[in-house]
Amino acid sequence: MRRNGPLALIFHAVFVVVMVAPILVVCLVAFTPEGYLSLPTNGFSLRWFRTIANYPEFVHAFWVSLGLGALSSLVALLFAVPAALAIARYRFRGRDALAALFLSPLMIPHVVLGIAFLRFFTSAGLGGSFVALLVAHVIIVFPFALRLTLAAATGMDRTVEMAAVSLGAGGWTLFRRVTLPLILPGVISGWALAFIQSFDDLTMTVFLAAPGAETLPVRMFLYIQDNIDPLVTSVSACVIAITMGALIVLDRFYGLDRVLAGKGDTGR
């Protein structure tokens, strides 16, 4: 196997630094004792982390984002799994057009989607409701859940299913005991990617989020419009810490290679 040369290693190192540097800067600024954005040249302080307690709007927005992301990703998977199995297994007229329709939200700018959803839900009498926000998020995260689930379904060994059918397994038993475990890495990867997309979305959500149901990105965006203190960086640092903790737990109990690359357990 060929090893990377010096130029490739330098390029990779520069790429990693460029990707990680903004995150490190945000985390460092969060510990500044100053009342403005600056690196902590005069020492570290937890001042802005304690200040979060004085703004319960951020805590509430975090739970709204967490619940919205988890629920929208789950609902998207309920549609993505049967859609992926149908597209991967069957050849029917309009199959490619249907797949393109399912992935079309990826090709439409979120600003356009936000305005369109706002007009539609306002006309339907659902403007400013959590239901409208949930439906919109399901639509925008559905392609992410579908693509990874479809990749797992396409690469699935169907002889295992045939063997289960020959042994008398019914439709529900076949799906629950054979099909779902085989595509589970893709399903979990699709849910994780859809959750990240939902949790992080601002461009579309800012058109639909009503007061009291604002997501964390929207709440942070509204805050920095009128303030330039490091409070937002401390909130961002907390989110980064929670994300890292979740990744460590996920890697410990399931394996990041299976989630990110869709690998099965090859050791059995």
C-alpha positions in Angstrom: 0.0 0.0 0.0 1.4 3.4 -1.0 2.0 5.9 1.8 1.2 9.6 1.5 4.2 11.7 0.5 5.4 14.8 2.3 3.3 17.1 0.1 0.1 15.1 0.8 0.8 15.1 4.6 1.5 18.9 4.6 -1.8 19.5 2.6 -3.7 17.3 5.1 -2.2 19.1 8.0 -3.1 22.5 6.6 -6.6 21.4 5.8 -7.1 20.1 9.3 -5.8 23.4 10.8 -8.0 25.5 8.6 -11.1 23.4 9.5 -10.4 23.3 13.3 -9.0 26.8 13.8 -12.4 28.7 13.8 -13.7 26.3 16.4 -10.6 26.8 18.6 -10.9 30.6 18.3 -14.6 30.5 19.3 -13.8 28.3 22.3 -10.9 30.6 23.4 -12.9 33.8 23.0 -15.6 32.2 25.2 -13.2 32.2 28.2 -12.3 35.9 27.9 -12.8 38.1 31.0 -13.4 41.1 28.8 -16.8 42.6 27.9 -16.1 42.4 24.2 -14.8 39.9 21.7 -11.1 39.3 22.3 -8.8 36.4 23.0 -8.1 35.9 26.7 -4.8 37.6 26.9 -5.3 38.6 30.5 -6.3 35.2 31.7 -9.2 32.8 31.5 -12.6 33.4 33.0 -15.9 31.6 33.3 -17.8 34.9 33.3 -19.7 34.4 30.1 -20.6 30.8 30.9 -22.2 32.0 34.2 -24.0 34.7 32.2 -25.9 32.0 30.2 -28.0 31.4 33.3 -29.2 35.0 33.1 -30.6 34.3 29.6 -33.0 31.3 29.9 -34.0 32.0 26.3 -30.8 30.2 25.1 -31.5 27.2 27.3 -35.1 27.0 26.0 -34.0 27.5 22.4 -31.5 24.6 22.9 -34.2 22.2 24.0 -36.4 23.4 21.1 -33.6 22.6 18.7 -32.9 19.3 20.3 -36.5 18.2 20.2 -37.2 19.5 16.8 -34.0 17.9 15.3 -34.7 14.5 17.0 -38.4 14.5 16.0 -38.0 15.7 12.4 -35.1 13.2 11.8 -37.3 10.4 13.2 -40.3 11.3 11.0 -38.0 11.7 8.0 -36.6 8.2 8.6 -40.2 6.7 8.7 -40.6 7.9 5.1 -37.0 7.4 4.0 -36.7 3.7 4.9 -39.6 2.4 2.8 -38.7 4.9 0.0 -35.1 3.6 0.0 -36.2 0.0 -0.1 -38.6 0.6 -2.9 -36.1 2.5 -5.0 -33.3 0.0 -4.4 -35.3 -3.1 -5.0 -37.8 -2.4 -7.7 -37.6 -1.1 -11.3 -40.8 0.8 -12.2 -41.8 3.7 -14.5 -40.9 7.0 -13.0 -38.4 5.6 -10.5 -35.6 8.0 -11.4 -38.0 10.9 -11.4 -39.3 9.9 -8.0 -35.8 9.7 -6.6 -35.0 13.1 -8.1 -38.1 14.5 -6.5 -37.2 13.2 -3.1 -33.7 14.8 -3.3 -34.9 18.0 -4.8 -34.8 20.0 -1.5 -31.0 19.8 -1.8 -31.0 21.8 -5.0 -33.3 24.6 -3.7 -31.7 27.5 -1.7 -33.0 27.5 1.9 -33.9 31.2 1.6 -36.3 30.3 -1.3 -37.7 27.4 0.8 -38.2 29.6 3.8 -40.2 32.2 1.9 -42.2 29.5 0.1 -43.0 27.7 3.4 -43.9 31.0 5.1 -46.4 31.8 2.3 -47.8 28.3 2.3 -48.3 27.8 6.0 -49.6 31.3 6.5 -52.2 30.6 3.8 -53.1 27.3 5.5 -53.5 29.0 8.9 -50.4 27.3 10.4 -48.1 30.3 10.4 -45.9 30.5 13.4 -46.9 27.0 14.7 -44.5 24.2 15.8 -46.3 21.9 13.4 -45.3 24.1 10.4 -41.7 24.2 11.6 -41.7 20.4 12.0 -43.1 19.7 8.6 -40.6 22.1 7.0 -37.7 20.5 8.8 -38.8 17.0 7.8 -38.8 18.1 4.1 -35.3 19.6 4.2 -33.7 16.7 6.2 -35.5 13.9 4.3 -32.9 13.8 1.4 -30.1 13.3 3.9 -31.9 10.4 5.6 -32.8 8.9 2.2 -29.3 9.0 0.7 -27.6 7.1 3.4 -30.4 4.7 3.9 -30.6 4.1 0.1 -26.8 3.4 0.0 -27.2 0.8 2.7 -30.3 -0.7 1.0 -28.5 -0.9 -2.4 -25.5 -2.7 -1.0 -27.5 -5.2 1.1 -27.1 -8.9 0.4 -30.6 -10.1 -0.5 -29.7 -13.7 -0.3 -30.0 -13.4 3.5 -33.6 -12.3 3.0 -34.3 -15.1 0.6 -33.0 -17.6 3.1 -35.2 -16.1 5.8 -38.3 -16.4 3.5 -37.4 -20.0 2.6 -37.5 -20.7 6.4 -41.0 -19.3 6.7 -40.4 -15.7 7.9 -43.3 -13.4 7.3 -43.2 -9.9 6.0 -42.9 -8.1 9.3 -40.6 -10.7 10.8 -38.4 -10.4 7.7 -38.1 -6.7 8.0 -37.6 -6.6 11.8 -35.2 -9.5 12.1 -33.3 -9.4 8.8 -33.7 -6.3 6.6 -33.6 -3.6 9.3 -30.4 -5.0 11.0 -28.7 -5.2 7.6 -29.4 -1.5 6.8 -29.2 -0.3 10.4 -25.8 1.5 9.9 -27.2 3.5 7.0 -30.4 4.3 9.0 -28.4 5.5 12.0 -26.1 7.5 9.8 -29.1 9.0 8.0 -30.7 10.0 11.3 -27.5 11.5 12.6 -26.9 13.6 9.4 -30.6 14.7 9.3 -30.4 15.7 13.0 -27.3 17.8 12.4 -28.9 19.5 9.5 -32.1 20.2 11.4 -30.3 21.4 14.5 -28.0 23.7 12.6 -30.4 25.2 10.1 -30.9 29.0 10.3 -31.6 30.3 6.8 -35.0 28.6 6.5 -36.0 28.4 10.1 -35.7 32.1 10.7 -38.7 32.6 8.4 -40.9 30.1 10.4 -39.8 30.3 14.0 -42.3 32.1 16.1 -41.5 33.8 19.5 -41.3 31.2 22.1 -40.5 28.5 19.6 -37.1 29.8 18.4 -34.4 27.3 17.7 -30.9 27.9 19.1 -29.4 29.2 15.8 -32.3 31.6 15.4 -31.9 32.8 19.0 -28.2 33.3 18.5 -28.8 35.2 15.3 -31.3 37.5 16.9 -28.9 38.1 19.9 -25.9 39.1 17.8 -28.0 41.7 15.9 -28.1 43.9 19.0 -25.1 42.7 21.0 -21.4 42.2 20.4 -20.4 40.6 23.7 -18.9 37.0 24.0 -22.1 35.4 25.3 -22.8 33.8 22.0 -19.3 32.3 21.9 -19.8 30.7 25.3 -23.1 29.2 24.1 -21.3 27.9 21.0 -18.6 26.4 23.2 -21.2 24.6 25.3 -22.8 23.2 22.2 -19.3 22.1 20.9 -18.6 20.4 24.2 -22.0 18.6 24.2 -21.4 17.5 20.6 -17.9 16.1 21.5 -19.3 14.3 24.5 -22.1 12.7 22.3 -19.6 11.6 19.7 -17.4 10.0 22.4 -20.4 8.1 23.8 -21.5 7.1 20.3 -18.0 5.9 19.4 -17.8 4.0 22.7 -21.1 2.1 22.4 -21.6 1.9 18.6 -18.5 3.1 16.7 -18.1 6.2 14.6 -16.8 4.2 11.7 -20.2 2.5 11.4 -22.1 5.8 11.7 -19.9 7.9 9.3 -18.9 5.2 6.8 -21.9 2.8 7.2 -19.6 -0.1 7.9 -21.1 -3.3 9.4 -19.5 -5.4 12.0 -16.8 -7.3 10.1 -15.4 -9.0 13.1 -18.2 -11.5 13.4 
